[in-house]
Amino acid sequence: MLVLPLMALCFSMTLNAQSSEQDLDQVELMKQFVGTWVAERAEDSTLIWEVTPFAKGYECIGHWQAKGETYSTFKGFLGFAKQYELVNMFYLWPAGTFSRDLGKFVSDKKMTLERFNAVHTHVMSTIEVNFITADKHIWVFKQRGMNETWDDAKVTEFIFTRVKK
């Protein structure tokens, strides 16, 4: 007799967990990225990431700097897919190559993404973004490149802090 109530409880908990993720407003949550962000990479190396609203999405520009001098720049657009349920990030890199990240917010403070190869047949990286505060978020990249397994994947962490203007 106790089995049926326990099964019903587990089923209702599963439904609540799924519906809360589905209820997340991806468009509203993406607004957290608007602004200029800096991530320190080494003693004198930084990544500056600028995100500005553009139509119903966002334009972003990244600048890699060493000792205050820009040595590489990339551009991207952030938008949505599937009736605003998924986040799309497209980047054009200096070598003329594109990357595409596809994912979504899984909570109001966490987004997960997958980075695909140029023909969208292989996930090269996974990305987890965690908002610590309104002015700080952490990106964790797990990169396997074109390898078949994740066994030797390289993990890189970027801690972004909002630039106050």
C-alpha positions as CSV (number, residue, x, y, z in Angstrom):
1,M,0.0,0.0,0.0
2,L,2.8,2.4,0.7
3,V,4.3,1.8,-2.8
4,L,1.5,3.6,-4.7
5,P,1.7,6.9,-2.7
6,L,5.5,6.9,-3.0
7,M,5.3,6.4,-6.7
8,A,2.8,9.2,-7.0
9,L,5.1,11.5,-5.0
10,C,8.1,10.7,-7.1
11,F,6.1,11.3,-10.3
12,S,4.8,14.7,-9.1
13,M,8.3,15.7,-8.1
14,T,9.6,14.8,-11.6
15,L,6.8,16.9,-13.2
16,N,7.6,19.9,-11.0
17,A,11.3,19.7,-11.8
18,Q,10.6,19.6,-15.6
19,S,8.1,22.3,-15.6
20,S,10.3,24.7,-13.7
21,E,13.0,24.4,-16.3
22,Q,10.5,24.8,-19.1
23,D,9.1,28.0,-17.4
24,L,12.4,29.8,-17.6
25,D,12.2,32.9,-19.8
26,Q,15.3,32.5,-21.9
27,V,14.9,36.0,-23.4
28,E,14.7,37.7,-20.0
29,L,17.6,35.6,-18.6
30,M,19.9,36.5,-21.6
31,K,19.6,40.2,-20.5
32,Q,22.1,39.4,-17.7
33,F,24.9,39.4,-20.3
34,V,24.4,43.0,-21.5
35,G,27.4,45.1,-20.6
36,T,31.2,44.9,-20.8
37,W,32.9,42.0,-19.1
38,V,36.6,41.3,-18.3
39,A,38.2,37.9,-17.6
40,E,41.8,37.8,-16.5
41,R,43.7,35.0,-18.2
42,A,47.2,35.5,-16.9
43,E,49.2,38.1,-15.2
44,D,49.0,40.5,-18.1
45,S,46.4,38.9,-20.4
46,T,42.7,39.6,-20.5
47,L,39.6,38.9,-22.5
48,I,37.1,41.8,-22.8
49,W,33.6,40.8,-23.9
50,E,31.1,43.5,-24.9
51,V,27.4,42.5,-25.3
52,T,24.9,45.0,-26.6
53,P,21.2,44.5,-27.5
54,F,20.5,44.2,-31.3
55,A,17.0,43.7,-32.5
56,K,15.6,40.7,-30.5
57,G,19.1,39.4,-29.8
58,Y,22.6,40.7,-29.0
59,E,25.8,41.6,-30.7
60,C,29.0,40.8,-29.0
61,I,32.6,41.6,-29.6
62,G,35.5,40.0,-27.8
63,H,39.0,41.4,-27.5
64,W,42.1,39.4,-26.4
65,Q,44.6,41.7,-24.9
66,A,48.2,41.4,-23.6
67,K,49.7,44.2,-21.6
68,G,46.7,46.4,-22.6
69,E,47.2,45.9,-26.3
70,T,44.6,44.1,-28.4
71,Y,46.1,41.2,-30.4
72,S,42.9,39.4,-31.5
73,T,39.2,40.2,-31.9
74,F,36.2,38.1,-32.6
75,K,32.5,39.0,-33.3
76,G,29.3,37.2,-32.5
77,F,25.6,37.3,-32.4
78,L,23.4,35.9,-29.7
79,G,19.8,35.0,-30.5
80,F,17.2,32.3,-30.0
81,A,15.8,29.2,-31.7
82,K,12.7,27.1,-31.3
83,Q,10.2,29.8,-30.3
84,Y,12.8,31.4,-27.9
85,E,13.4,28.1,-26.0
86,L,17.0,27.8,-27.0
87,V,19.9,30.2,-27.0
88,N,22.0,30.4,-30.2
89,M,25.5,32.0,-30.2
90,F,27.4,32.4,-33.4
91,Y,31.0,33.6,-33.5
92,L,33.3,34.7,-36.4
93,W,36.9,34.1,-35.4
94,P,39.9,36.0,-36.9
95,A,40.9,33.1,-39.1
96,G,37.5,33.4,-40.9
97,T,36.0,30.3,-39.2
98,F,32.6,30.2,-37.4
99,S,31.5,28.4,-34.3
100,R,28.0,27.8,-33.0
101,D,27.0,27.3,-29.4
102,L,23.5,26.0,-28.7
103,G,21.9,25.7,-25.3
104,K,19.7,27.2,-22.7
105,F,19.3,28.4,-19.1
106,V,18.6,25.4,-16.9
107,S,18.0,27.6,-13.9
108,D,17.9,31.4,-13.4
109,K,21.7,31.3,-12.6
110,K,23.0,28.6,-14.9
111,M,23.2,28.1,-18.7
112,T,24.6,25.1,-20.5
113,L,25.7,25.1,-24.1
114,E,27.3,22.8,-26.7
115,R,29.8,24.1,-29.3
116,F,29.5,22.4,-32.7
117,N,32.0,21.9,-35.5
118,A,31.4,24.0,-38.7
119,V,29.0,21.5,-40.2
120,H,27.1,20.8,-37.0
121,T,27.8,17.1,-36.9
122,H,30.0,16.9,-33.8
123,V,30.0,18.6,-30.4
124,M,33.5,19.9,-29.8
125,S,33.0,21.6,-26.4
126,T,30.5,21.9,-23.6
127,I,30.1,25.2,-21.8
128,E,28.6,25.8,-18.4
129,V,27.9,29.4,-17.4
130,N,27.2,30.1,-13.7
131,F,26.1,33.6,-12.5
132,I,27.6,34.1,-9.1
133,T,26.2,37.7,-8.8
134,A,24.8,40.2,-11.2
135,D,28.3,41.4,-11.9
136,K,30.2,38.1,-12.0
137,H,29.8,34.9,-13.9
138,I,32.0,31.9,-14.6
139,W,32.3,30.0,-17.9
140,V,33.7,26.5,-17.8
141,F,34.7,25.1,-21.2
142,K,35.3,21.4,-21.6
143,Q,36.9,21.0,-25.0
144,R,37.5,17.7,-26.8
145,G,37.9,19.1,-30.3
146,M,37.3,16.5,-33.0
147,N,38.2,13.6,-30.6
148,E,35.5,10.9,-30.2
149,T,35.6,10.8,-26.4
150,W,35.8,13.3,-23.6
151,D,38.6,11.3,-21.9
152,D,41.4,13.8,-22.7
153,A,39.2,17.0,-22.8
154,K,40.8,20.2,-21.8
155,V,38.9,22.2,-19.2
156,T,39.3,26.0,-19.1
157,E,37.6,28.4,-16.7
158,F,36.9,32.1,-17.4
159,I,35.8,34.3,-14.5
160,F,34.1,37.4,-16.0
161,T,33.5,40.6,-14.0
162,R,31.3,43.4,-15.2
163,V,33.1,46.7,-16.0
164,K,31.4,49.5,-14.2
165,K,30.9,52.6,-16.4
